[in-house]
Amino acid sequence: MGVIYFFSGSSNGTQTQEIQSSQFVQSLKDNKVKDFSIQPSGGVYKVTGDYRKPQEAEVDSGLLLGGSKKEAVTKFTTTVLENNSSISEITKAAQANNVKMNAKQEESSGVWMNILLTILPMLLFIWFFYMMMGRAGGQGGGNNNVMRFGKSKAKPADSKENKVRFSDVAGEEEEKQELVEVVEFLKDPRKFTSLGATIPHGVLLEGPPGTGKTLLAKAVAGEANVPFFSISGSDFVEMFVGVGASRVRDLFEQAKKAAPAIIFIDEIDAVGRKRGAGMGGGHDEREQTLNQLLVEMDGFSGNEGVIVIAATNRADVLDPALTRPGRFDRKILVGRPDVNGREAILKVHAKNKPLANNVDLHEIAQQTPGFVGADLANLLNEAALLAARRNKRQIDAADVDEAEDRVIAGPAKRNRVISDQERQTVAYHEAGHTIVGLVLNDARVVHKVTIVPRGRAGGYAIMLPREDQQLLSKKDAMEQIAGLMGGRAAEEIIFDSQSSGASNDFEQATNLARAMVTQYGMSEKLGNVQLENPNQEAYGPRYSQATAAEIDEEVRRFTDEGHQEAKKIIEAHLEQHKVIAEALLKYETLDEKQILSLYNTGKMPAEDDSNEFPSEHAATFEESKRELERKEAERQAQMGRQAKADNDDGVVDPNEDVEKPDELVDPKKPDDHDDSNDY
């Protein structure tokens, strides 16, 4: 601005001189004025004109520090009062010297123009600083406005866009039935409030990763058709102190305005960990966020009509004040699905995939113990990718089988250069696992054995349990250890040598033996004690050095016993062991049917194609609700019969055969029973 002002005042001959009205009249009488114009302006006349010859006058030099200089000017400006005498005098002097005089109309926008020129620069500066602050706020808090970092990032999801329903959630029928009441309350709250019941303030979904906790929450929101606020636990905490608590307040304020509504907090352990673990810094900020969350869920004001659903896979680290009744009233364990649940999940993910007739989803479910929903979805997706890579129009059993191997052990490395000696060692090693697994088959069955390298493994044998197990007996554990030691035992018997290929076998066997000693109380020497807890973070052993030495001794005893058992089995079945090893060298991969045929007859079985397998669908919300009502009616009827028997003779005969009423029998599930107390 200073440079513009300096150069604007340095143009020669273009300066305008500000003179008094008396000087203007005298110059007009002296015939120094060439022409002039008169214009009304705010109660006075504004006069501007030109001199006949340049006049020498002192004008502003244009420097910021002030000062003036003499310069020739050709223009002038002045103001004249609005009275008849002044105008008459000016008119006479102009006519006497033949000076051109012009009159202009008053400018109506002059005042507004002055205001605009005054305020506009200020508005531009304000806008400039506002934008600069917005950019600074965007770098720090991830928001385009620095004043909004305390607002919640959760936005209500459109209920029309949420297409997830209970029919899309398979393998979790009991979990869905627990959430039916939440949906019913959101749809018809009077049904519960008329009886004095209150819906749970919060529902905590806990379980391993990939079991469908987030999908369950989406299904509840989709079925209830209410606003659904979704946010992650880590979104509450930022670099600014107090932001987390502010965002919790804003989140619940938005939910209360849209009530009835659902708030879903994923990975709540990010802000819900036990208090008192930190010594300042981010821990204090997290505790402030947790305190505000506790107040909002069950504080003085309450949160009527707002249900909080949270998901975590570390429920053991949550603060007790957060998990108490009144905040998270209902805790639902979303565990790993059983064989029926895995089959139902596979059917859901196979809806849009063309499966060949030889694909049996029930068999796949039996072959994938321990898989969660995310693993099964990945399994069918890998099978679809393999079928597309092989230019197929349908996904057949070979694609699914290959996908299982890829998910478990990684992609095959068939081009790896392997010597004949090493290949033979791997074949007899894996045949050793197979023979031990075939003999000790009470709990586990040999499913597949291969010598094709995958990942870091040169070969592997897959042993699957006969049925889903929740308990592990000592006999089953010792059989597993013996099966793991079968590879090393075969190397010692056949080649009289030891290789590094058994390192992973030793790792699994040692971990299992250590769990038997320190967690399951299966050691007679140490007794029925738990020395280690895998669910708690250990900062050091909780036992003495003498106990540690006894633990190591017992672990070594278990693994040695398994090794000796494996050697005895292989030595007693050397012929079958050789047949299976030679078949592995020839075919590289053997399935369960081929292994059993080689073990029993010494020959490969004939080819046999499978038939088409039917498919089913997952339970919808209405089906889950009917199943819940059916079980509740069956339980009430059973209690009624027991009460009647008590009133009749005061004693219930435990051997009395109580017949189930016909109206309570589900024709689709004739063998259905309440297995809530089963393991």
FENTAFEN-V350376 format. One record per residue. RES is the residue in one small letter. OMEGA is omega in whole degrees, -180 to 180 (none if undefined). BURIAL is 1 if it has 24 or more other ideal C-beta (glycine too) atoms within 12 Angstrom, else 0. D_CENTER is the distance of its C-alpha to the mean C-alpha in whole Angstrom. Layout:
res	omega	burial	d_center
RES	OMEGA	BURIAL	D_CENTER
RES	OMEGA	BURIAL	D_CENTER
This chain:
res	omega	burial	d_center
m	177	0	54
g	179	0	57
v	179	0	58
i	-180	0	58
y	-179	0	60
f	-177	0	62
f	179	0	63
s	-179	0	63
g	-176	1	66
s	180	0	68
s	-177	0	69
n	173	0	73
g	-177	0	75
t	-179	0	72
q	178	1	72
t	-178	1	72
q	176	1	75
e	-176	0	74
i	177	1	78
q	-177	0	79
s	179	1	81
s	177	0	84
q	179	1	84
f	-180	1	83
v	-180	1	86
q	177	0	88
s	179	1	86
l	178	1	87
k	179	0	91
d	178	0	91
n	176	0	90
k	-176	1	87
v	180	1	84
k	177	1	84
d	177	0	82
f	180	1	79
s	179	1	77
i	-178	1	77
q	176	1	73
p	-179	0	73
s	174	1	70
g	175	0	69
g	177	0	73
v	175	0	74
y	177	1	75
k	-175	1	73
v	175	1	76
t	-178	1	75
g	-179	1	77
d	173	1	79
y	175	1	82
r	178	0	84
k	178	0	84
p	-179	0	82
q	180	1	82
e	-177	0	81
a	177	0	79
e	-180	0	77
v	179	1	73
d	-177	1	70
s	-179	0	69
g	180	0	65
l	-178	0	64
l	-178	0	62
l	179	0	64
g	-178	0	67
g	180	0	70
s	179	0	73
k	179	0	75
k	-176	0	78
e	179	1	77
a	-180	0	79
v	-179	1	77
t	-178	1	78
k	178	1	76
f	175	1	76
t	-180	1	74
t	177	1	76
t	-178	1	75
v	179	1	78
l	180	0	79
e	172	0	79
n	-172	0	83
n	-177	0	86
s	-180	0	88
s	-179	1	85
i	180	0	85
s	180	0	88
e	-179	0	89
i	-178	1	86
t	178	0	88
k	-180	0	91
a	180	1	90
a	180	1	88
q	-179	0	91
a	-178	0	94
n	177	0	92
n	-180	0	91
v	180	1	87
k	-179	0	84
m	-176	1	82
n	178	0	79
a	-180	0	77
k	178	0	74
q	-180	0	72
e	180	0	70
e	-179	0	66
s	-177	0	64
s	-177	0	61
g	-179	0	62
v	-180	0	60
w	178	0	57
m	178	0	57
n	178	0	58
i	-179	0	55
l	180	0	52
l	180	0	54
t	-173	0	53
i	-175	0	50
l	177	0	48
p	178	0	48
m	178	0	46
l	178	0	44
l	178	0	43
f	179	0	42
i	179	0	40
w	-179	0	38
f	180	0	38
f	177	0	37
y	179	0	34
m	179	0	33
m	178	0	33
m	177	0	31
g	178	0	28
r	179	0	28
a	177	0	28
g	178	1	25
g	179	0	23
q	-175	0	23
g	-173	0	23
g	179	1	20
g	-179	0	18
n	-177	1	20
n	-179	0	23
n	-175	0	25
v	-179	1	26
m	-178	0	27
r	-178	0	23
f	177	1	21
g	179	1	22
k	180	1	20
s	179	1	17
k	-178	1	14
a	177	1	13
k	-178	0	15
p	178	1	17
a	179	1	15
d	-178	0	19
s	179	1	20
k	-180	0	21
e	179	0	19
n	-178	1	16
k	-176	0	18
v	178	1	16
r	180	1	19
f	179	1	20
s	178	1	22
d	180	1	18
v	-177	1	17
a	176	1	20
g	-178	1	21
e	-175	1	20
e	180	1	23
e	180	1	23
e	179	1	20
k	179	1	20
q	176	1	24
e	-178	1	23
l	179	1	21
v	-180	1	24
e	178	1	25
v	179	1	22
v	-180	1	23
e	179	1	27
f	-180	1	27
l	179	1	25
k	-176	0	27
d	-177	0	30
p	-178	1	30
r	180	0	34
k	-178	0	34
f	-176	0	33
t	179	0	34
s	178	0	38
l	180	0	38
g	-179	0	36
a	175	0	33
t	-179	0	30
i	177	1	26
p	178	1	24
h	-177	1	22
g	177	1	19
v	-179	1	18
l	177	1	16
l	-179	1	14
e	180	1	14
g	-179	1	14
p	178	1	14
p	175	0	10
g	-177	1	10
t	175	1	13
g	-180	1	11
k	179	1	10
t	178	1	8
l	177	1	11
l	179	1	13
a	178	1	12
k	179	1	12
a	177	1	16
v	179	1	17
a	180	1	17
g	-180	1	18
e	-177	1	21
a	179	1	22
n	179	1	22
v	176	1	21
p	-173	1	19
f	-180	1	15
f	-178	1	14
s	180	1	10
i	177	1	9
s	-180	1	7
g	-180	1	10
s	-180	0	10
d	-179	1	11
f	-171	1	14
v	177	1	16
e	-179	1	18
m	-179	0	21
f	179	1	23
v	178	0	24
g	-179	0	24
v	-178	1	21
g	179	1	18
a	179	1	21
s	180	1	22
r	176	1	19
v	179	1	18
r	-178	1	22
d	179	1	21
l	-179	1	18
f	175	1	20
e	177	1	23
q	-179	1	22
a	-180	1	21
k	178	0	24
k	-179	0	26
a	-176	1	24
a	-2	0	24
p	-175	1	24
a	179	1	20
i	172	1	17
i	179	1	15
f	179	1	11
i	180	1	10
d	-179	1	6
e	-176	1	7
i	179	1	11
d	176	1	13
a	179	1	12
v	-174	1	15
g	180	1	16
r	-178	1	18
k	-180	1	22
r	178	0	24
g	-179	0	27
a	-176	0	25
g	-180	0	25
m	179	0	28
g	178	0	28
g	-177	0	26
g	179	1	22
h	178	0	22
d	178	0	24
e	179	1	22
r	179	1	19
e	175	1	22
q	178	1	23
t	179	1	20
l	179	1	20
n	179	1	23
q	177	1	22
l	177	1	20
l	-179	1	22
v	-177	0	25
e	-177	1	23
m	180	1	22
d	-180	1	26
g	-176	0	28
f	-176	0	31
s	-180	0	30
g	-179	0	28
n	-177	1	25
e	177	0	27
g	179	1	25
v	179	1	22
i	-180	1	19
v	173	1	16
i	-178	1	14
a	180	1	12
a	178	1	10
t	172	1	10
n	176	1	12
r	-179	1	14
a	-177	1	16
d	-179	0	20
v	-178	1	19
l	180	1	18
d	-180	1	21
p	179	0	24
a	180	1	24
l	-175	1	21
t	-178	1	21
r	174	0	25
p	-174	0	26
g	174	0	26
r	171	1	22
f	-176	1	20
d	-174	1	23
r	178	1	22
k	-176	1	20
i	178	1	19
l	177	0	18
v	-174	1	16
g	178	1	18
r	-177	1	19
p	175	1	21
d	-175	1	24
v	178	1	26
n	177	1	27
g	178	1	23
r	178	1	22
e	178	1	25
a	178	1	24
i	178	1	20
l	180	1	22
k	178	1	24
v	-178	1	21
h	179	1	20
a	-177	1	24
k	-176	0	25
n	-180	0	25
k	179	1	26
p	-179	0	30
l	177	1	30
a	-177	1	34
n	-177	0	36
n	178	0	36
v	180	1	32
d	-178	1	32
l	178	1	28
h	177	0	30
e	178	1	31
i	179	1	28
a	178	1	26
q	-177	1	29
q	-176	1	28
t	176	1	25
p	-180	1	25
g	179	1	22
f	175	1	19
v	-177	1	16
g	180	1	15
a	178	1	13
d	-179	1	16
l	176	1	18
a	178	1	17
n	180	1	17
l	180	1	21
l	176	1	22
n	176	1	20
e	178	1	22
a	178	1	25
a	178	1	25
l	178	0	25
l	179	1	28
a	178	1	30
a	178	0	29
r	180	0	30
r	177	0	33
n	178	0	34
k	176	0	34
r	178	0	34
q	177	1	32
i	-178	1	30
d	-176	1	33
a	180	1	33
a	178	0	33
d	180	1	30
v	180	1	28
d	178	1	30
e	179	1	29
a	176	1	25
e	180	1	25
d	180	1	27
r	-179	1	25
v	-176	1	22
i	-171	1	24
a	-179	1	26
g	-179	0	25
p	-179	0	27
a	178	1	31
k	-175	0	33
r	-179	0	36
n	179	0	38
r	-180	0	38
v	-178	0	42
i	179	0	43
s	-180	0	46
d	180	0	48
q	180	0	48
e	179	1	45
r	178	1	44
q	178	1	46
t	180	1	45
v	-179	1	42
a	-180	1	43
y	176	1	45
h	-180	1	42
e	176	1	40
a	176	1	43
g	174	1	43
h	-176	1	40
t	-178	1	41
i	180	1	44
v	178	1	43
g	179	1	40
l	-180	1	43
v	180	1	45
l	-173	1	43
n	179	1	41
d	-177	0	41
a	-175	1	37
r	-178	1	36
v	177	1	37
v	-178	1	37
h	-177	1	35
k	174	1	35
v	-177	1	37
t	174	1	37
i	176	1	38
v	-179	1	36
p	175	1	34
r	-179	1	30
g	178	0	28
r	-176	0	30
a	175	1	32
g	178	1	35
g	-179	1	35
y	175	1	34
a	-178	1	35
i	176	1	32
m	-178	1	33
l	176	1	31
p	179	1	32
r	178	0	35
e	-180	0	32
d	-177	1	29
q	171	0	30
q	179	0	29
l	178	0	32
l	178	0	33
s	180	0	37
k	179	0	39
k	178	0	41
d	180	1	37
a	179	1	36
m	177	1	40
e	177	1	40
q	179	1	36
i	178	1	38
a	177	1	41
g	178	1	39
l	180	1	37
m	-178	1	40
g	-180	1	42
g	179	1	41
r	179	1	43
a	179	1	46
a	178	1	46
e	-179	1	47
e	-178	1	49
i	-173	1	51
i	-172	1	51
f	-177	0	51
d	-180	0	52
s	179	0	50
q	-180	0	46
s	-180	1	43
s	-178	0	40
g	-179	1	38
a	-176	1	38
s	180	0	36
n	176	1	33
d	179	1	35
f	180	1	36
e	180	0	32
q	-179	1	31
a	-180	1	35
t	179	1	35
n	179	1	31
l	179	1	32
a	179	1	36
r	177	1	34
a	177	1	32
m	-176	1	35
v	-170	1	37
t	-176	1	35
q	-171	1	32
y	179	1	34
g	-177	0	38
m	179	1	39
s	179	1	42
e	-176	0	45
k	-178	0	46
l	175	1	43
g	-175	0	43
n	179	0	40
v	173	0	38
q	-176	0	35
l	179	1	35
e	178	1	31
n	-177	0	28
p	-178	0	25
n	-179	0	22
q	178	0	24
e	-177	0	24
a	176	0	27
y	-179	0	29
g	-180	0	32
p	180	0	34
r	-179	0	36
y	-175	0	39
s	178	0	42
q	177	0	43
a	177	0	45
t	178	0	43
a	178	0	40
a	177	0	44
e	177	0	44
i	179	1	40
d	180	1	41
e	179	0	44
e	177	1	43
v	179	1	40
r	179	0	42
r	179	1	44
f	-179	1	42
t	178	1	41
d	177	1	45
e	177	1	45
g	179	1	43
h	179	1	44
q	178	0	48
e	179	1	47
a	179	1	45
k	179	1	49
k	-178	0	51
i	-178	1	49
i	179	1	49
e	179	0	53
a	-178	0	53
h	-178	1	52
l	-177	0	53
e	178	0	54
q	179	1	50
h	180	1	49
k	-180	1	51
v	-179	1	50
i	180	1	46
a	179	1	46
e	176	1	49
a	176	1	47
l	178	1	43
l	-177	1	46
k	-174	0	47
y	178	0	43
e	-178	1	41
t	179	1	38
l	177	1	40
d	-175	1	38
e	-178	1	39
k	180	0	42
q	-180	1	43
i	180	1	43
l	179	1	45
s	178	0	47
l	-179	1	48
y	-176	1	48
n	-174	0	50
t	-176	0	53
g	-178	0	52
k	176	0	51
m	-179	0	48
p	177	0	48
a	-179	0	49
e	180	0	46
d	-179	0	45
d	180	0	42
s	178	0	40
n	-180	0	40
e	-178	0	38
f	-179	0	35
p	179	0	34
s	179	0	31
e	180	0	29
h	-180	0	27
a	-178	1	24
a	177	1	25
t	179	0	25
f	180	1	24
e	179	0	28
e	177	1	29
s	179	1	26
k	179	1	28
r	179	0	32
e	177	1	31
l	179	1	30
e	180	0	33
r	180	1	35
k	179	1	34
e	178	0	35
a	178	0	38
e	179	1	39
r	179	0	38
q	179	0	41
a	179	0	43
q	178	0	43
m	178	0	44
g	179	0	46
r	179	0	48
q	179	0	48
a	178	0	49
k	178	0	52
a	178	0	53
d	-179	0	53
n	-178	0	55
d	-176	0	58
d	177	0	59
g	-178	0	56
v	177	0	55
v	179	0	52
d	-178	0	54
p	-179	0	51
n	-178	0	52
e	-179	0	53
d	-180	0	51
v	-177	0	49
e	-180	0	49
k	179	0	45
p	-175	0	46
d	-175	0	46
e	-179	0	44
l	-178	1	41
v	177	0	41
d	-178	0	38
p	180	0	40
k	-177	0	37
k	-177	0	36
p	-177	0	40
d	-176	0	39
d	178	0	36
h	-179	0	36
d	-176	0	34
d	-177	0	33
s	-179	0	31
n	180	0	33
d	177	0	33
y	none	0	31
